[in-house]
């Protein structure tokens, strides 16, 4: 099944645009989890089981696992395998942000799509179409291109004028016109820049889906995001929230606390987009 079809099916089934980021941080895990043999997997498994009926996707960020070396990579693989086995209808987005020459991208793509078996990845656009082709050739996978990121310094490069157009708009236009031939491209457009999101939505049209970081801890305004980014079907956004959900609780009830927060956020998103 194509990523976009899998995503749309889960959005409809769960009535949710909420994506939960799975970015465990050892020092923030409950003590009883931190001291286990596979703390990241144990933590993720509990979060997943508590929130599966409330999400449209899960998004592990590779950096948190790579930082722990071989053990972390193993726990990333275990996490992906657990979702695929127990919740196969929920897509997995690997927050990867890779981008290199084509030969190197082929290896990144193999790791993500063949070893981990994820449904989508985030990538950097800066090496151009020739290099990105290594990802785009996986026609059933979602290729989510960094466009307008959530960090405060995003505008340093992304706002630069290129041919009279800001660079982030030039990237979005290029993805729309040249990279999306398989219909498998999405864009990362952050909640912290709703005015820019509105411009990107106008530029690329209603069908392209945005992965939206920045709600929650980073302070993005949900109402502004929905006004800027929703399409006429009141979809078209994957709203990712990580720390506010997964670290909602600190003790043995951490998974229940995560569920409560996810339930509250999903309900608020649906209320504001006029969906019950």
N, C-alpha and C positions, 0 to 999 in steps of 0.2 A: 504494500500500500504506500502511496506517495505521502510524504510528510504532511503536506498541507491538507490532504484528505483525512489523515489520522488526527491531526489537530482539530479540524472543523468538527469531526465526529465527537471528539471528547468535549469540545466547547458546548456542543448541543446536548450531549448526554448529561454532563455535570452542570450545565447552565452556568459556566464559569469562564472568566478570562484570566483567572489567577494562576500564575506559575510560581512554584516554590523553589527558591535557590537552595541547593544542597552544598553549602560551603562550611563544613565543620572546622572549628578552630580548637585545637587541643586544650588550650588554657581556659576556654569558655564552656567546655563540656562538663556536665554533672560529674562529680567525683566517681560515682560508681560506674559510669561509662568510661571515663578517662582511664581507669585502671583495668579495663577489660583487655582481652587479647587483641581484639580488632575494634578499637573505639569508634573510628569513623563509620564503619559499617554498622555497628550496633546502634549508633546514634541515628544514622540515616534510615535504617530499617524501621525504627520506632516512629520517626517523623513521617515516613512514607505511609505506614499502616494507619497512622492517625489522620492523614489529610487526603488520602487517595480519592475520595469521593467529592473533594472540594476543588480540585485543580484541573487545569487543561494541559499542564506539562510539568516536568521537573527539569531543573537546570543545575547540574553540578559544575562548578568552576574548577578546571583542571589544576590550577595553580595551588589550591589548598591541598591537593593530594600529592602533587609532585614535590612539594616542600618536605614531605615525609619520606621521600625516596621510594624504594621498592615496595615497602609496606603500604605506603599511601596509594601507589598505582594499583596494587592488588585490591585495596579496599574500594577504589573507584570502580574497578572491574566487577567486584562483588556487588556493589550498589546497582550498577547497570544491569547485571544479570538478574538481580532480585526483582527489579521493576519489570524486566522482560518476561520473567517467569510468572510472577504473581499478578501483575497489572499490565498485561501486554498491550492494552488499548491506550495507555498513557504514553505520549511521546517523550523522549529524552533529548534535551538540548545540551550538548557539551559546550560550555563557555570556554572557548579555546583561544580565540583571537589570534590565530596563526596567520602568517603571510610571509612567503619567501619565494624563491625561484621555483619554477614548475617541478623540477626533479625532487626538491625538498618537500614541496606541498603534496606530492604523491605519497610520501611516507607519512606525513601528518594525516592525510585522508585515510590511508590504510589503517592507522592506529585508531582513529575515531570510528570509522564505519565498519571495518572488518574485525578488528580486535575487540573493541568495546561494543560495537553494534548499535551505536546511538542513531537517532533519527535526524538530527540536525547539528550544525556547528556554527559558531561565530567565527568570522575571518576578517583579516585586514585587507583592504583593497589596494594597497600602495604599489604592488608589483605589477598590476595591470591584468588584462584579460588572459594573456598568454600563460601567466602563472596560475591565475585563479581557475583556469580550465580544469586543473587536476581535481578540484572540488566540484565544479559545476557538472562534470561528466557523470557524477553519481546522481542520475536524473530523479530518483525517487527520494533523495535526501534533501533536507532544507539547508540552504546556504544563506546564512544571516550576515549581511555585510555591515561592518561598523560604519555609521554615518554621522550621527550627532550623539556624542557620548555624554555621560552624566557628570563628569568631573568638572570642577570650577574652572579649570584652565583649558577646557575644550576649544574655546574660540581662538586660541593662539594660532592654530593652523586651520581649523575647520571654518573659520570666518574669513579667511584670506580670499581676496577677489581674484577670480580666474576667468578671464574673458568677460568681465563685467558681472560675473555671478559668483556668489560665495561658494567656497570649495565643497561644503557639505551638500549643497544643492546640486553642484556639478556631479558629485559622486552618485547621488540619488538618481539623477537624470541618466547617467551612464548605465547604472544597474537596470533601470527601466527599459532603456532602448537597446542595450547591447548584451547584457549578461543574462537576462531572464528568458532566454529562448525556450528553456525547458519548463518555465513556470515554477521554478523551485527557489527563487530568490526572495529574501525578506530583508528588512533593514533594522538596525539598532538605532532607535530614536528615543532619547531620554526624556523622562518625566520632568526633569529639572529645566527643560527648555520647551515649554508648550507652544510659544509663538513660532519657534523654528519647526516644531512638529506640524503645526498647521500649514506652514509653507511646503513641507515635504509631502503632506497628504494631498495638497492641491496639485503638486507637481507630478506625483506618481499615480494618482487616481485612487479609486476606492478598493481595488482588489489586492494590492500588495499589503502584506501583514507586517506590522512593526513589533519587534521585541522591545519592551519598554522597561528599562531599569530606572531606579531613582525614586520610586514611591517608598515611603516608610522612613528609614533612618536617614536617607539623603535629602528628605524634605520636599519631594515632588508633590505638586498639588493635584489630587485625583480628579477633581471637577474640571480643572483646566485641561488635563490630559484627555479626558473623555470628550470634551468639547472639541479639542483640536484633532484627535486621531481616529475616532470611531467612523466607520463607514455607514451607509444607509441601512445596513442590516444590524447595526449596533454591535458589530464585531470588528475584526481587523486589528486587534491589539492582543498581545501576550504581555500581561502586566506582571512583571517579576518582583517578588518581595522575598528577601532572604533573612537578614538578621532580625527584623521585627517579629518574624514568625518562628524561626528555628531556635532563637534564644529567648523566647517569651517566658520560659520557665527555667529554673536553675536546679531544681531538685529531682526527686524520683518521678514527679508528675510532669516532667518537661514535655512529653509528647502530648498530653492532654492540654497543656497550656498552648502548645503550638496549634493544636486543632482549634481551640477556641479563637485564637487570633486569626487563623486562616478563615474560619467560618465568618467572623465579623467582617474581615476585609472583603471576602467574596460577596457577602450580602450588601455591603456598602457600594461596591462596584456595580452590582446589579440594580440597586436602588437608583443610583445616579444615571445609569444608562437606560432606565425605564423598563427593566426586565424583571419579572417575578418568577 
